[in-house]
Amino acid sequence: MKRTLCCLLFFLITANSRAASGGYADQGGRLNKSTAHADRKEGTLDGNRISTLFYNYGSIGDWTNRRVESGVYPKGANGHSYFAEFTPVIGAEVVDRLNQRRHIFSDGASSSGVADGRPTGGFYAFEPLPGYADENQPYIAISDALDDNQDGKPDSWPWRWPDKKNWYDPATGIPYWNGQYGAFIRADQETYYRMNDYYNDEFKFLPSKTDSTIRGLGLEIAVRGYQWAHPAAEDLIIWTYWVTNNSTTDYAKMVFGMYGDADVGDDGDQKDDDAYFNKTEDIVYQWDHDNKGAWGGPPAYFGFRYLESPGDPLNGKDDDEDGLVDESQADGIDNDGDWNPTLDDVGLDGLAPGMSGYPGPDSDGSEGNGRPDADYVLGVAEPNFEMSDNSESDQLGLTSFTAAAYPGIVMDNDESVWLQTIPGNFSEIGQTVDLTFLYATAYFQMPPLGDPNNQRKFAIALVMGEDYDDLLRNAKTMQKIYDADYNFAKPPEKPTVTAVAGDHQVTLYWDKRAEELTRDPIYGKDFEGYMIFRSTDAGFTESYVITNAYGNKIFDKPIAQFDKLDSLEGPHPIGLDGLQLNMGSNTGLRYTWTDTSVQNGQTYYYAVCSYDQGYDEDFYSRGISEIPNLLPITPSVCAKRIRTNVLGEVIALDINTVKAVPNAPAAGYVAPTILSTLVTNPTIRHAQGAGTGYIEVAPLDPMKIIDQTEYSILFDDTTFAKTSNPHTLFSVLNNTVQKKRLIADTTAVALGHTHLYRPSVLVKDAATGAVMQNGVDYIIREEIGAIAAVPGGAMQSGAAYEISYQYFPVYASPYIAGEEMNPFFDGHKIVVVDHPLAPDTLRNSLTRAGWFRGNALKQAAEQYKVPYDAGRAVCNYAGNISTYIAGGVKTPVPFDYHVVVFDQTVTKAYNNKPANFLVFNATTGDSVKFVFQDVNPAGVLSDQDIIVPLLNIGGRYRGTWQVKFWAPEDSLVLDITTRTWVDTLGIPHIERDTTVVATIPRAIHPKAGDVFNLSITKPFTAGDRFTFTSHAPYIDRQKAGSDSAMNRIAVVPNPYVVTAAWEPQHVFKSGRGERKIDFIHLPAQCTIKIFTVRGHLVATIEHDSLIDDGSESWNLLSKDGMEIAYGVYIYHVDAPGIGSKIGKFGVIK
């Protein structure tokens, strides 16, 4: 068992684009020495309920200097800061150039009074290495960074990782995540950067004999942060530090430590903190003495744990007492024998088949070779081997712990730090003070560059708990994560969500990436459904109300939920601290939802979170899971993240979170309508083909609709005659020709759209107009929408070309059974309903099977030249249509047939029966042979007769469909007589007698001119094509200027009494905070003037909005920036060319 003494304080697309265009530029030559402050960046980890600022020079938090909330818990507007700063502290004993014994430490501290400041400015500290984040933006690389600039790469990532330049998608040039365990994201949120101590020139010591510019100890540190959103792990952050000795010095006495300054109770209440060291649980925890924070409420418990200590594989001892001496993560040996070839032989990129981004087997041959592999230069290994296996380290454990009231531990005195970290130094913890801590492991040897043992690792964890017991439960989860090599159940990918605000409603819609890209590293494809959360604050505190058995809040209550149709519903069988997650009620998956319980003018935040199935022992046998014999676990729900600044203002939304303010549209707004094939005058035109299904295109996001754009709907089927069409796909083609000017490259260049229509692609030399040839001069990647020049072809890299093309916004969708599962496009959603090859009982009376009547009969009579009498009754025989079967063989065909009745025998059937009718193929217009089963051999169509149209297949006629006619039964006229009598016992009796007195015929027999429509529903095939034209919303100026429209203009609330429900949370220390009223139902452009009742102008507001928003807010400040007085105010709205409105509102303070 490891002796890890732990401390918890309560605490492309263009693969080689030019740098000028924001693309990849090789920075490999800059890695020897960083550019110090010029490369400093910041980041925020907020992947679960803890949110904290951190820097790429080692510091976690910055309350002292910038007064920025650090270690906020719970995340959001109602959270509070729990620490000022944490930083790794790393040092060694050396002999300098003056032959003096020195102790040199570097750290990332920046707090005044603690940091080791340089007299000339700056610090004797770690500095970041360049290239590990995009240099054109200020943030550290975060695994779930957004792609706001739409270049295909998450904005904070570099185009190429300096230490793993080949980790990118060769098809697109987009980099993979630089993960410790492979080219994938292991936690729900990760960060990665590197720093070194090369600028720490406080002492006259040169660590490298080959480079005199390197100072400090010549150490380079790879830093990673991990967060998980699973309810069991949502209250912790783990940080790992891989330290490499890049010097030529062999250090005999190394010290790795961590400094922390926790302030439980937030700023202003940090001087009454207590702490305690629990040796049984290896925990030091910190809490507020009077359980009252600076805000007046009870604070949480805050923890920091020294989770993993550095190992020493060189001292000949079993330091961690696990029975193995000097196990190492760099000896090429699977020390503990836990590498499993079935599960772990995935190659050095860590990507296995079925994982998102899997590019195929590793090119270096490491995947599936039957042996564990590691690359000590890249610092990667297969699972459960070397640096990917925490248990392959002979950990020393915690050897010192110092606690002191702030500022009792400072970094500007290296000798003092050395004394505080001497092994065996465990100080007493002072109580009811502003506590700071320093934890360390010492001493151990660290060989120089070139030695396989020149790397060491340590890890710490920040953990929160609502109370002491909650903290201990979270600590146990943390230990499980460590034991699993920082692996934990991973929720599905986040869906990409869009919000459409309307009048008293908000519509959300999202994609299917959570289903398509999800494969848990342990539990496989385990996606289950979506939960929707809503709140009026960005921290979702309103939905965070579900508690566990201990009364601790642990989960959000969804406002809506959609899950797969399977056997998993209701409470999950595996609970977490007495809480069982509701898995849904088998609603079926949906991708749109409209919230109609909203108030206009109120800001709402929504999150659509995907969740997985969890696992129980019978999930494999029940068909829920694809993998047997896994450890039971509660379900995981993906994170929801909205970033705010210190004022509570939203500065960034994650892909699955949105902000919406419902309001009425501008006056005169005309919404787009649903397009359909079903209406009398179809707005979706059937340009060609015989398919009888229907299509509906509905506006989903009106402001994204491109006006007057023509689209085609095309089909691709793989079979001809079948009763259903499970393999038919459909695509939507945007018929507008897209044009783009580009600079050619032999690496793929993105065109801005995917799924190009190859026949439409035309590439010309921009200078000469010469047409380039596909496959000769360029290669087009239709599926990803990219083009690359062919080396040696006429298309030259660096030259300009003009390309035109069409594309499919919906491509090869299989959803043709009415499912609302098709991709959304250009503000539309499309529903396609295919029909089976079967008798038509589905459509309207003009097209479905039966005898023609009215105008349809008149048209048929004209076509077949038979008599038509509008006044006579049409035959009322029922026609029972079915597939004809001969010898067990069916030959259904996608043809309609017309049976046309004449007044005499006009032909003989194929079976030589005379017939007074002909059968026509209504689809082709040709007459066809048929079999006539004449029950009453009279040569005329009558009751119970059967007609079988034939089709010549390979020179042989085969029956297709058959129709059997049934005449309605005659009606009977009955005479019912009643007789009442009493028996001898006095009991009355009633007798009835029924007599048939007449028969009334009901059958109307076929006559000349009657036409029976043997109608068949037909599946869509490649021969079907539909077209439609989009119509964007617009303003009807006449409607906008009408008296009724202008009279709807109003102020809400009216009167304004003290506050309004939609005003944001007040986050200021003093003052009133933001106030506002809304003018509603405004024209899209107008001027609002506000006056006192005496006519003095108070404020002027220019309203200029999109047509879907007819509201304008006013902050109740005058044109001079002063708060207005209470009273009555007059407003005047003037919309040139439309009209004006005068009204009044009141303000009551």
Secondary structure, DSSP 8 states (H G I E B T S, - for coil): --------------TT--GGGT-----GGG-SS--GGGG--EEEE-SSS-BEEEETTS-B-BHHHH-B--SEESSSTT-EE-EEEEEEEEEEEEE-TTS-EEEEEEE---STTTS-B-TTSSBSS-EE-TTSS-TTSSB--BTT---TT-SSS-TTS-SSBTTBTT-B-TTT--B---BTTBSS--SSEEEEEEEE-TT--SSS----SS-TT--TT-EEEEEEEEE--STTTTTEEEEEEEEEE-SS--EEEEEEEEEEEE-TT-TT-GGGEEEEEETTTTEEEEEETTS--TTSS---EEEEEEEE--B-TTSSS-TT-SS-SS--SSSSS-TT----HHHH-B-TT---TTSTT--SS-TTS-BTSSS--EETTTTEE-TTSGGG-TTSS-B----EEEEEETTSS-SS-HHHHHHHTSTT-B----SSB-EEEEEEEEEEEE--TTSTT-EEEEEEEEEEESSHHHHHHHHHHHHHHHHTTS----------EEEEEETTEEEEEE-SHHHHS--BTTTBS-EEEEEEEEESSTT-TTT--EE-TTS-EEE---SEEEE-SSS--SB-SS-BTTB--B--------SEEEE-S--TT--EEEEEEEEE--B-TTTTTTTS-SS-S---B---B----EEE-TTS-EEEE-TTEEEE------TTEE----EESSSSS-SSEEEE-----EEEEEESSGGG--TT-EEEEEEE-S-SS-S--TT-EEEEEEEEEEEEEEE--SS-EE-S-SSB-GGG-EEEETTT--B--BTTTEEEETTTTEEEE-TTSSS-TT-EEEEEEEEEEEEEE---BS-S-S--BTTEEEEEE---SEE--SS-TTTSSEE--HHHHHHHHHHHT----TTS-----EEEEEE-EETTEE---S--EEEEE-SS--EE-TTS-EESEEEEETTT--B--EEEE-SS-SSS--TT-EEEEEEEETTEEEE-EEEEEE----EEEEEEEEEEEE-TTS-EEEEEEEEEEEEE-------TT-EEEE-EE----TT-EEEEE----EE-HHHHTSHHHHHT-EEESSSEES--TTS-----SSS-----EEEES--SEEEEEEEETT--EEEEEEEE--TT---EEE-SB-TTS-B--SEEEEEEEEETTTEEEEEEEEEE-
